[in-house]
Amino acid sequence: MKHRRKISLSSVLLTMIFLLGYSPKARPEDTPKDLKAIKNALSNVQEFIGSWKGSGETKEGKSIDWKEGMSWGWKFKGNSAWMNVEFKDGKYLLQGDLKYIPSKKKYQLIVLDKEKKEMIFEGEFKKRRLTLTRIDSNTKDKQIITMSTNNEGARLIYDYAVQSKGKGLEQTLYRISYNKEGVSLASNKKNECIVTGGLGTIAVSFGGKTYYVCCSGCRDAFNENPKKYIDEYLKKK
């Protein structure tokens, strides 16, 4: 009985600590300087922004195995900025956030798979290609996601490969080839997003003038503080 009482008391104490707001040491908030570095880094993959229709195939298959959609947009909160992605009818993934960690000089992709399991990939952008990796805690396999655009941002290629136990050759397990919806917009970059500098596809207005943003996240940020983004935009001119 004494042993059981101790366990019960410990449980109560842990519960009280939790209710009082104890939490592990959190990552420090981004600073304005961080925000500039984050936006500069994520501008490398600005062409991801928008809605896409894709066709997927495994390496074993010789024809299209499935179809799915994908949508990218910007998100802003305080001095933080990141990109959000959602998959429509995705065969493997549901949604995720792409961030840039200035202290590591690394991109980080946090995604949920179809079973809602969280996976964290990290990597770099080199030669117009974003390469992200993680080590599976169970199999010890190295999992690799590679994304790149071509045709002036009209197409996006997504590859998923595995390196068994982190050794030897990588084996590409599947590829998804996406076409951006409204492809004519992707090839005509006359409108610039006033928030991020990407391709502006959504019209917004302030002071009787029309400006453009690339996604709903940028639209919300602009509407919250239009003068801030207009002033920053004009300084670049």
Secondary structure, DSSP 8 states (H G I E B T S, - for coil): -HHHHHHHHHHHHHHHHHHTT----------HHHHHHHHHHHGGGGGG-EEEEEEEEESS-SS--EEEEEEEEEEEETTEEEEEEEEES-SSEEEEEEEEETTTTEEEEEEEETT--EEEEEEEEETTEEEEEEE-TTT--EEEEEEEEETTTTEEEEEEEEEGGG-S--EEEEEEEEEESSHHHHT---SBBTTTSSB--EEEEETTEEEEESSHHHHHHHHHSHHHHHHHHHHH-
